[in-house]
Amino acid sequence: MLSACRRNGPGYIFLTPWLIGFLCLTIGPILISLYLAFTRYDIVNPPQWVGLENFFYMFTMDERFLKAIRVTFTYVFLSVPCKLVFALLVAMILDKGIRAIGLYRSLFYLPSILGGSIAVAILWKQLFAFNGVINTLLSLIGITGPYWLNDPDYALYTLVVLSMWQFGSPMLIFLAGLRAIPKELYEAAEIDAASKPRQFFSITLPLLSPVIFFNVTLQMIEAFKAFSSAFIISRGDGAPMDSLLFVTVYLYNEAFAYLRMGYASALAWVLFIIIAIFTAIAFISSRYWVYYEGGRS
């Protein structure tokens, strides 16, 4: 035991800064937020224990929370499939061995690096303004564009398009998965006169399913946590008419605009549980459609 401690001592010493940060900056705030979720707390006064009152009010009386849930779910179920389909399409094009593929990979990945920045959200807001670039281009072909960001029928879809524009990260992962598929399988399929669609559904998709599963899970979690773009474009309050009221935006307003920290903590835990449930569903369902080299997962 003593010799093991001496042997592993330097490793524990190097891990100490990370362990301190993990306990103080991650586990500590998580446990505190769990306690605050059952309290009424406004930062100024001490927390008052209210039990399940925050959750009862949330699910029975808070209409804005229900709107936030609907907007968030709509965004997730639209943006994730569109983003991944587009990323897979681009990855398959790049997998054909075109020239300067490294340059294209870097250019396509660049929006993902800038994706969470405030500058990109402001740029997107300018592009979709009534007199912005998008409506200017539409006017050239005789189409009068709508007030994209001020119309609740279109505002959310602008964020879906922004999400699709940030396809670089899943595209690179798809590209790596495509490169790992043996070319001999496609050659054998061509000998058997299998068409390109048949090769895609019988070879590409099954062998790419572990990568698809990884991308779906990762992008789904990121979509549920989307905040910066919705906050900037909606001016911080979910406008217009709460069409951009994501749960994260609503949580932020409850915490820092109205100082209802206890209720905001309850919202955060509900969002965490929702993400955990959908992640668990993804893992459970993966055994039926994800294929590994030795068979199904």
SULQUITA-V628210 format. One record per residue. N is the residue number from 0. RES is the residue in one letter. OMEGA is omega in whole degrees, 0 to 359 (999 if undefined). BURIAL is I if it has 9 or more other ideal C-beta (glycine too) atoms within 8 Angstrom, else O. D_FIRST is the distance of its C-alpha to the first C-alpha in Angstrom with 1 decimal. Layout:
n = [N	N]
res = [RES	RES]
omega = [OMEGA	OMEGA]
burial = [BURIAL	BURIAL]
d_first = [D_FIRST	D_FIRST]
This chain:
n = [0	1	2	3	4	5	6	7	8	9	10	11	12	13	14	15	16	17	18	19	20	21	22	23	24	25	26	27	28	29	30	31	32	33	34	35	36	37	38	39	40	41	42	43	44	45	46	47	48	49	50	51	52	53	54	55	56	57	58	59	60	61	62	63	64	65	66	67	68	69	70	71	72	73	74	75	76	77	78	79	80	81	82	83	84	85	86	87	88	89	90	91	92	93	94	95	96	97	98	99	100	101	102	103	104	105	106	107	108	109	110	111	112	113	114	115	116	117	118	119	120	121	122	123	124	125	126	127	128	129	130	131	132	133	134	135	136	137	138	139	140	141	142	143	144	145	146	147	148	149	150	151	152	153	154	155	156	157	158	159	160	161	162	163	164	165	166	167	168	169	170	171	172	173	174	175	176	177	178	179	180	181	182	183	184	185	186	187	188	189	190	191	192	193	194	195	196	197	198	199	200	201	202	203	204	205	206	207	208	209	210	211	212	213	214	215	216	217	218	219	220	221	222	223	224	225	226	227	228	229	230	231	232	233	234	235	236	237	238	239	240	241	242	243	244	245	246	247	248	249	250	251	252	253	254	255	256	257	258	259	260	261	262	263	264	265	266	267	268	269	270	271	272	273	274	275	276	277	278	279	280	281	282	283	284	285	286	287	288	289	290	291	292	293	294	295	296]
res = [M	L	S	A	C	R	R	N	G	P	G	Y	I	F	L	T	P	W	L	I	G	F	L	C	L	T	I	G	P	I	L	I	S	L	Y	L	A	F	T	R	Y	D	I	V	N	P	P	Q	W	V	G	L	E	N	F	F	Y	M	F	T	M	D	E	R	F	L	K	A	I	R	V	T	F	T	Y	V	F	L	S	V	P	C	K	L	V	F	A	L	L	V	A	M	I	L	D	K	G	I	R	A	I	G	L	Y	R	S	L	F	Y	L	P	S	I	L	G	G	S	I	A	V	A	I	L	W	K	Q	L	F	A	F	N	G	V	I	N	T	L	L	S	L	I	G	I	T	G	P	Y	W	L	N	D	P	D	Y	A	L	Y	T	L	V	V	L	S	M	W	Q	F	G	S	P	M	L	I	F	L	A	G	L	R	A	I	P	K	E	L	Y	E	A	A	E	I	D	A	A	S	K	P	R	Q	F	F	S	I	T	L	P	L	L	S	P	V	I	F	F	N	V	T	L	Q	M	I	E	A	F	K	A	F	S	S	A	F	I	I	S	R	G	D	G	A	P	M	D	S	L	L	F	V	T	V	Y	L	Y	N	E	A	F	A	Y	L	R	M	G	Y	A	S	A	L	A	W	V	L	F	I	I	I	A	I	F	T	A	I	A	F	I	S	S	R	Y	W	V	Y	Y	E	G	G	R	S]
omega = [180	180	178	178	179	181	183	183	180	178	179	179	179	179	185	179	179	180	178	178	181	182	186	186	180	182	181	178	179	180	179	179	176	177	182	180	179	182	169	189	181	179	183	183	179	179	176	182	180	178	183	184	180	182	178	179	183	187	184	187	185	181	180	176	179	175	180	178	181	180	181	180	178	180	182	185	175	188	185	178	181	181	183	177	179	179	179	179	179	180	179	176	180	181	180	177	179	181	178	183	178	178	180	178	180	181	181	181	183	179	179	177	182	191	184	185	178	182	180	179	178	177	180	178	178	180	185	172	184	177	181	185	184	180	176	178	179	180	179	179	174	180	176	183	179	171	189	188	179	179	182	178	184	190	183	182	175	177	175	177	177	178	178	180	181	186	189	183	177	178	179	179	176	181	177	178	178	180	182	179	181	179	180	180	178	179	178	179	178	177	178	178	177	180	179	176	179	177	181	184	183	182	188	184	179	182	178	185	176	178	178	179	179	181	180	182	182	182	177	178	180	180	177	182	183	184	192	184	180	182	182	185	181	181	171	184	178	181	3	176	178	180	176	181	175	178	180	178	179	178	180	181	179	183	192	176	183	177	175	186	179	180	178	177	177	177	180	180	175	177	178	180	178	179	180	180	182	176	178	178	179	181	180	181	184	181	182	184	178	182	175	187	181	182	180	178	999]
burial = [O	O	O	O	O	O	O	O	O	O	O	O	O	O	O	O	O	O	O	O	I	I	I	O	O	I	O	I	O	O	O	O	I	I	I	I	I	I	I	I	I	O	O	O	O	O	I	O	O	I	O	O	O	I	I	I	I	I	O	O	O	I	O	I	I	O	I	I	I	O	I	I	O	I	I	I	O	I	I	I	O	I	I	I	O	I	I	I	O	I	I	I	O	I	I	O	O	O	O	O	I	O	O	I	I	O	O	I	I	I	I	I	O	I	O	O	O	O	O	I	I	I	O	I	I	I	I	I	I	O	O	I	O	I	I	I	O	I	I	O	O	O	O	O	I	O	O	I	I	O	I	I	O	I	I	I	O	I	I	I	O	I	I	I	O	I	I	I	I	I	I	I	I	I	I	I	I	I	O	O	I	O	O	O	I	I	O	O	I	I	O	O	O	O	O	O	O	I	I	I	O	I	I	I	I	O	I	I	I	I	I	I	I	I	I	I	I	I	I	I	I	O	I	I	I	I	I	I	I	I	I	I	I	I	O	I	O	I	I	I	O	I	I	I	I	I	I	I	I	I	I	I	I	I	I	O	O	O	I	I	I	I	I	I	I	I	I	I	I	I	I	O	O	I	I	O	O	I	I	O	O	I	O	O	O	I	O	O	O	I	I	O	O	O	O	O	O]
d_first = [0.0	3.8	5.5	5.1	6.3	8.7	9.8	10.5	11.7	15.3	15.6	14.8	17.2	19.8	19.4	20.0	23.8	23.9	21.8	24.0	27.1	26.0	25.5	28.5	31.0	30.2	28.5	30.2	33.7	33.3	32.6	35.3	37.8	37.0	38.0	41.0	42.2	43.2	45.0	48.1	47.1	49.3	47.1	49.7	49.3	46.2	45.1	46.9	45.4	47.7	45.6	46.7	49.9	48.8	48.1	51.3	53.4	51.8	52.7	56.0	57.7	56.3	58.6	57.1	53.7	55.2	57.0	53.8	52.1	55.1	55.2	51.5	51.7	54.8	53.2	50.1	52.2	54.6	52.6	49.6	51.8	54.3	51.7	49.9	53.2	54.4	51.2	51.3	55.0	54.4	51.4	53.6	56.3	54.0	52.6	56.1	55.4	57.6	58.0	55.9	53.4	50.8	53.3	53.9	50.2	49.9	53.0	52.0	48.5	49.9	50.9	47.4	46.1	48.8	48.8	47.2	49.1	51.8	54.2	54.2	55.0	57.9	59.1	59.1	61.0	63.6	63.9	64.7	67.0	70.5	71.8	68.7	68.2	67.9	71.1	72.9	72.1	73.2	76.5	77.3	77.8	79.6	76.8	76.3	72.6	71.5	69.7	66.3	64.1	66.6	67.3	64.9	65.9	64.6	62.0	58.9	59.9	59.8	56.1	55.7	57.4	55.2	52.2	53.7	54.3	50.6	49.9	48.3	44.6	45.2	47.8	45.3	42.9	45.8	47.0	43.6	43.8	47.4	46.5	44.0	46.6	48.0	51.6	52.5	52.5	55.2	57.2	57.2	58.2	61.1	62.2	62.4	64.5	62.0	63.0	60.9	60.3	59.3	56.9	55.4	54.9	54.0	51.7	50.8	49.9	47.9	45.8	45.5	44.5	40.7	41.8	44.3	41.8	39.5	42.4	43.9	40.7	40.1	43.7	44.1	41.4	42.9	46.4	45.4	44.0	47.1	48.3	49.6	52.6	53.7	53.4	55.4	58.1	58.6	58.8	55.9	57.5	57.6	61.3	63.6	63.9	60.1	60.2	57.1	55.4	51.9	49.4	47.5	50.8	51.6	48.2	48.7	52.1	51.0	48.2	49.9	53.7	54.0	50.8	49.9	46.2	45.5	47.6	46.2	42.7	44.0	45.5	42.3	40.5	43.3	43.2	39.4	40.0	42.9	40.8	38.0	40.7	42.4	39.1	38.2	41.8	41.4	38.2	39.7	43.0	41.4	40.9	44.7	45.6	42.7	42.6	39.9	40.4	39.5	41.6	41.4	38.3]
